[in-house]
C-alpha cells in the first residue's frame, strides 16, 4: 500500500516494507533520488526533512534545479482540437 506525505511542500510516496519492518519514503517531485527510512511516522517525517535538506543543499551547491520540470505533450493538447475540425477539413477537401 502506498500513501502520500508532504514534507516542506514536497510530496513523498510512503510504503511499509515488511521485510525490514520500516517505512520508506521517496520524494516524487524532485529531479533526483531522495529517499528515507524510519520505524514510525514521526521519525519518518524527521528523516524526510533531513533527506530533503541534504538533497536541496546539494542542488544549490551545484546550481541544479531541484524540482522536476514537467513537459506537456503537444499531441495531448492539440489532438482534441484536431479531431473537432477533421470533419470540416475532409468536407473542404471533397469540395476542392
PALUM-290522 format. One line per field, with one value per atom (N, C-alpha, C): residue number from 1; atom name; x, y, z; residue in three letters. Coordinates in steps of 0.05 Angstrom, whole numbers, plus 5000, padded with zeros to 4 digits. Layout:
N
num (NUM, ...)
atome (CA, ...)
X (X, ...)
Y (Y, ...)
Z (Z, ...)
residu (ALA, ...)
! end
This chain:
96
num (1, 1, 1, 2, 2, 2, 3, 3, 3, 4, 4, 4, 5, 5, 5, 6, 6, 6, 7, 7, 7, 8, 8, 8, 9, 9, 9, 10, 10, 10, 11, 11, 11, 12, 12, 12, 13, 13, 13, 14, 14, 14, 15, 15, 15, 16, 16, 16, 17, 17, 17, 18, 18, 18, 19, 19, 19, 20, 20, 20, 21, 21, 21, 22, 22, 22, 23, 23, 23, 24, 24, 24, 25, 25, 25, 26, 26, 26, 27, 27, 27, 28, 28, 28, 29, 29, 29, 30, 30, 30, 31, 31, 31, 32, 32, 32, 33, 33, 33, 34, 34, 34, 35, 35, 35, 36, 36, 36, 37, 37, 37, 38, 38, 38, 39, 39, 39, 40, 40, 40, 41, 41, 41, 42, 42, 42, 43, 43, 43, 44, 44, 44, 45, 45, 45, 46, 46, 46, 47, 47, 47, 48, 48, 48, 49, 49, 49, 50, 50, 50, 51, 51, 51, 52, 52, 52, 53, 53, 53, 54, 54, 54, 55, 55, 55, 56, 56, 56, 57, 57, 57, 58, 58, 58, 59, 59, 59, 60, 60, 60, 61, 61, 61, 62, 62, 62, 63, 63, 63, 64, 64, 64, 65, 65, 65, 66, 66, 66, 67, 67, 67, 68, 68, 68, 69, 69, 69, 70, 70, 70, 71, 71, 71, 72, 72, 72, 73, 73, 73, 74, 74, 74, 75, 75, 75, 76, 76, 76, 77, 77, 77, 78, 78, 78, 79, 79, 79, 80, 80, 80, 81, 81, 81, 82, 82, 82, 83, 83, 83, 84, 84, 84, 85, 85, 85, 86, 86, 86, 87, 87, 87, 88, 88, 88, 89, 89, 89, 90, 90, 90, 91, 91, 91, 92, 92, 92, 93, 93, 93, 94, 94, 94, 95, 95, 95, 96, 96, 96)
atome (N, CA, C, N, CA, C, N, CA, C, N, CA, C, N, CA, C, N, CA, C, N, CA, C, N, CA, C, N, CA, C, N, CA, C, N, CA, C, N, CA, C, N, CA, C, N, CA, C, N, CA, C, N, CA, C, N, CA, C, N, CA, C, N, CA, C, N, CA, C, N, CA, C, N, CA, C, N, CA, C, N, CA, C, N, CA, C, N, CA, C, N, CA, C, N, CA, C, N, CA, C, N, CA, C, N, CA, C, N, CA, C, N, CA, C, N, CA, C, N, CA, C, N, CA, C, N, CA, C, N, CA, C, N, CA, C, N, CA, C, N, CA, C, N, CA, C, N, CA, C, N, CA, C, N, CA, C, N, CA, C, N, CA, C, N, CA, C, N, CA, C, N, CA, C, N, CA, C, N, CA, C, N, CA, C, N, CA, C, N, CA, C, N, CA, C, N, CA, C, N, CA, C, N, CA, C, N, CA, C, N, CA, C, N, CA, C, N, CA, C, N, CA, C, N, CA, C, N, CA, C, N, CA, C, N, CA, C, N, CA, C, N, CA, C, N, CA, C, N, CA, C, N, CA, C, N, CA, C, N, CA, C, N, CA, C, N, CA, C, N, CA, C, N, CA, C, N, CA, C, N, CA, C, N, CA, C, N, CA, C, N, CA, C, N, CA, C, N, CA, C, N, CA, C, N, CA, C, N, CA, C, N, CA, C, N, CA, C, N, CA, C, N, CA, C, N, CA, C, N, CA, C, N, CA, C)
X (5017, 5000, 5018, 5010, 5025, 5008, 5021, 5009, 5026, 5015, 5030, 5034, 5057, 5064, 5077, 5069, 5080, 5100, 5125, 5146, 5158, 5155, 5163, 5153, 5127, 5113, 5123, 5137, 5145, 5132, 5119, 5105, 5125, 5119, 5135, 5115, 5123, 5107, 5117, 5099, 5107, 5097, 5114, 5107, 5118, 5105, 5116, 5129, 5154, 5169, 5169, 5153, 5151, 5177, 5194, 5219, 5238, 5239, 5257, 5241, 5215, 5197, 5201, 5203, 5206, 5189, 5183, 5170, 5192, 5186, 5204, 5190, 5203, 5192, 5210, 5198, 5214, 5200, 5215, 5204, 5199, 5176, 5168, 5170, 5173, 5174, 5202, 5222, 5250, 5262, 5283, 5296, 5317, 5318, 5337, 5325, 5340, 5330, 5336, 5316, 5320, 5300, 5310, 5292, 5300, 5283, 5288, 5272, 5282, 5271, 5267, 5247, 5243, 5224, 5224, 5207, 5179, 5176, 5149, 5145, 5121, 5113, 5127, 5128, 5142, 5171, 5185, 5213, 5215, 5196, 5196, 5195, 5178, 5177, 5203, 5216, 5242, 5264, 5264, 5284, 5279, 5254, 5246, 5256, 5253, 5262, 5292, 5307, 5336, 5344, 5332, 5338, 5333, 5310, 5303, 5324, 5331, 5351, 5378, 5387, 5412, 5410, 5388, 5384, 5383, 5368, 5365, 5392, 5407, 5433, 5452, 5452, 5469, 5462, 5436, 5427, 5436, 5433, 5441, 5471, 5487, 5516, 5524, 5510, 5517, 5501, 5485, 5468, 5450, 5436, 5417, 5389, 5370, 5342, 5333, 5324, 5317, 5291, 5272, 5246, 5246, 5230, 5226, 5212, 5219, 5205, 5186, 5161, 5141, 5136, 5137, 5132, 5105, 5091, 5065, 5068, 5058, 5059, 5039, 5049, 5032, 5009, 5013, 4992, 4968, 4973, 4951, 4935, 4949, 4936, 4921, 4934, 4922, 4904, 4907, 4892, 4861, 4851, 4822, 4812, 4828, 4821, 4821, 4842, 4844, 4820, 4813, 4790, 4764, 4762, 4737, 4736, 4760, 4760, 4764, 4771, 4776, 4753, 4728, 4706, 4704, 4709, 4708, 4730, 4754, 4777, 4770, 4759, 4752, 4731, 4711, 4690, 4701, 4719, 4732, 4749, 4762, 4778, 4760, 4737, 4718, 4708, 4704, 4694, 4715, 4740, 4762, 4765)
Y (4976, 5000, 5025, 5045, 5069, 5093, 5111, 5135, 5159, 5183, 5207, 5222, 5234, 5251, 5276, 5299, 5324, 5334, 5338, 5348, 5373, 5395, 5421, 5427, 5421, 5426, 5408, 5387, 5368, 5341, 5329, 5303, 5280, 5261, 5237, 5213, 5192, 5167, 5151, 5141, 5126, 5097, 5078, 5050, 5037, 5016, 5000, 4975, 4971, 4947, 4926, 4905, 4885, 4869, 4868, 4853, 4866, 4893, 4907, 4920, 4917, 4928, 4958, 4972, 5001, 5014, 5039, 5055, 5067, 5069, 5081, 5103, 5126, 5149, 5156, 5165, 5174, 5199, 5221, 5245, 5241, 5250, 5245, 5269, 5293, 5317, 5327, 5312, 5321, 5309, 5322, 5313, 5291, 5282, 5260, 5244, 5224, 5207, 5218, 5218, 5226, 5209, 5188, 5171, 5171, 5159, 5160, 5137, 5128, 5105, 5112, 5099, 5101, 5080, 5075, 5054, 5064, 5091, 5102, 5128, 5138, 5160, 5186, 5192, 5216, 5216, 5194, 5191, 5194, 5183, 5185, 5214, 5230, 5258, 5272, 5266, 5278, 5270, 5244, 5233, 5245, 5248, 5260, 5289, 5304, 5332, 5333, 5315, 5314, 5307, 5286, 5278, 5300, 5313, 5335, 5358, 5365, 5387, 5380, 5355, 5347, 5349, 5339, 5340, 5369, 5386, 5414, 5429, 5423, 5436, 5427, 5402, 5392, 5405, 5408, 5421, 5450, 5463, 5492, 5494, 5477, 5478, 5474, 5456, 5450, 5467, 5485, 5503, 5486, 5467, 5449, 5455, 5456, 5459, 5433, 5435, 5411, 5397, 5412, 5401, 5392, 5371, 5362, 5383, 5384, 5402, 5384, 5389, 5373, 5385, 5367, 5376, 5365, 5382, 5374, 5364, 5341, 5330, 5346, 5359, 5376, 5360, 5335, 5319, 5318, 5317, 5316, 5342, 5364, 5390, 5393, 5387, 5393, 5371, 5346, 5325, 5329, 5337, 5341, 5363, 5384, 5406, 5395, 5380, 5369, 5351, 5334, 5316, 5331, 5355, 5370, 5382, 5391, 5404, 5384, 5359, 5339, 5336, 5333, 5331, 5355, 5379, 5403, 5402, 5394, 5392, 5371, 5349, 5328, 5338, 5352, 5364, 5384, 5401, 5421, 5407, 5386, 5371, 5360, 5349, 5339, 5360, 5384, 5406, 5419, 5414, 5427, 5414)
Z (5000, 5000, 5000, 4983, 4982, 4992, 5005, 5015, 5008, 5009, 5005, 5031, 5033, 5056, 5044, 5055, 5045, 5066, 5058, 5075, 5063, 5077, 5067, 5039, 5035, 5010, 4986, 4992, 4971, 4977, 4957, 4961, 4962, 4980, 4981, 4982, 4967, 4968, 4992, 5008, 5032, 5029, 5034, 5034, 5060, 5068, 5090, 5079, 5087, 5078, 5100, 5098, 5119, 5123, 5103, 5105, 5125, 5125, 5143, 5166, 5165, 5185, 5189, 5167, 5167, 5146, 5150, 5130, 5112, 5086, 5066, 5052, 5051, 5036, 5013, 4991, 4968, 4956, 4954, 4942, 4913, 4903, 4875, 4857, 4869, 4853, 4847, 4856, 4853, 4828, 4818, 4793, 4798, 4823, 4830, 4853, 4862, 4883, 4911, 4927, 4955, 4971, 4984, 5000, 5029, 5046, 5075, 5087, 5110, 5125, 5154, 5166, 5195, 5205, 5231, 5243, 5249, 5252, 5258, 5242, 5242, 5225, 5234, 5259, 5269, 5261, 5264, 5256, 5226, 5211, 5182, 5173, 5186, 5180, 5184, 5207, 5213, 5193, 5187, 5168, 5140, 5133, 5107, 5105, 5126, 5126, 5124, 5137, 5135, 5106, 5095, 5068, 5048, 5051, 5032, 5034, 5059, 5062, 5049, 5053, 5041, 5011, 5000, 4971, 4960, 4973, 4965, 4967, 4989, 4992, 4970, 4963, 4942, 4915, 4910, 4885, 4884, 4906, 4908, 4903, 4915, 4913, 4884, 4870, 4842, 4821, 4831, 4814, 4796, 4808, 4794, 4804, 4786, 4794, 4808, 4833, 4848, 4839, 4829, 4822, 4793, 4787, 4760, 4744, 4719, 4700, 4684, 4687, 4672, 4645, 4625, 4597, 4588, 4575, 4565, 4536, 4531, 4504, 4487, 4466, 4450, 4436, 4431, 4419, 4438, 4464, 4483, 4483, 4476, 4476, 4449, 4427, 4401, 4389, 4398, 4386, 4389, 4412, 4414, 4395, 4392, 4373, 4345, 4338, 4311, 4305, 4324, 4320, 4315, 4327, 4322, 4294, 4284, 4258, 4235, 4241, 4220, 4200, 4210, 4190, 4172, 4182, 4165, 4144, 4152, 4133, 4111, 4119, 4100, 4080, 4091, 4074, 4054, 4064, 4046, 4025, 4031, 4012, 3990, 3997, 3977, 3959, 3969, 3953, 3935, 3941, 3925, 3898)
residu (UNK, UNK, UNK, UNK, UNK, UNK, UNK, UNK, UNK, UNK, UNK, UNK, UNK, UNK, UNK, UNK, UNK, UNK, UNK, UNK, UNK, UNK, UNK, UNK, UNK, UNK, UNK, UNK, UNK, UNK, UNK, UNK, UNK, UNK, UNK, UNK, UNK, UNK, UNK, UNK, UNK, UNK, UNK, UNK, UNK, UNK, UNK, UNK, UNK, UNK, UNK, UNK, UNK, UNK, UNK, UNK, UNK, UNK, UNK, UNK, UNK, UNK, UNK, UNK, UNK, UNK, UNK, UNK, UNK, UNK, UNK, UNK, UNK, UNK, UNK, UNK, UNK, UNK, UNK, UNK, UNK, UNK, UNK, UNK, UNK, UNK, UNK, UNK, UNK, UNK, UNK, UNK, UNK, UNK, UNK, UNK, UNK, UNK, UNK, UNK, UNK, UNK, UNK, UNK, UNK, UNK, UNK, UNK, UNK, UNK, UNK, UNK, UNK, UNK, UNK, UNK, UNK, UNK, UNK, UNK, UNK, UNK, UNK, UNK, UNK, UNK, UNK, UNK, UNK, UNK, UNK, UNK, UNK, UNK, UNK, UNK, UNK, UNK, UNK, UNK, UNK, UNK, UNK, UNK, UNK, UNK, UNK, UNK, UNK, UNK, UNK, UNK, UNK, UNK, UNK, UNK, UNK, UNK, UNK, UNK, UNK, UNK, UNK, UNK, UNK, UNK, UNK, UNK, UNK, UNK, UNK, UNK, UNK, UNK, UNK, UNK, UNK, UNK, UNK, UNK, UNK, UNK, UNK, UNK, UNK, UNK, UNK, UNK, UNK, UNK, UNK, UNK, UNK, UNK, UNK, UNK, UNK, UNK, UNK, UNK, UNK, UNK, UNK, UNK, UNK, UNK, UNK, UNK, UNK, UNK, UNK, UNK, UNK, UNK, UNK, UNK, UNK, UNK, UNK, UNK, UNK, UNK, UNK, UNK, UNK, UNK, UNK, UNK, UNK, UNK, UNK, UNK, UNK, UNK, UNK, UNK, UNK, UNK, UNK, UNK, UNK, UNK, UNK, UNK, UNK, UNK, UNK, UNK, UNK, UNK, UNK, UNK, UNK, UNK, UNK, UNK, UNK, UNK, UNK, UNK, UNK, UNK, UNK, UNK, UNK, UNK, UNK, UNK, UNK, UNK, UNK, UNK, UNK, UNK, UNK, UNK, UNK, UNK, UNK, UNK, UNK, UNK, UNK, UNK, UNK, UNK, UNK, UNK)
! end
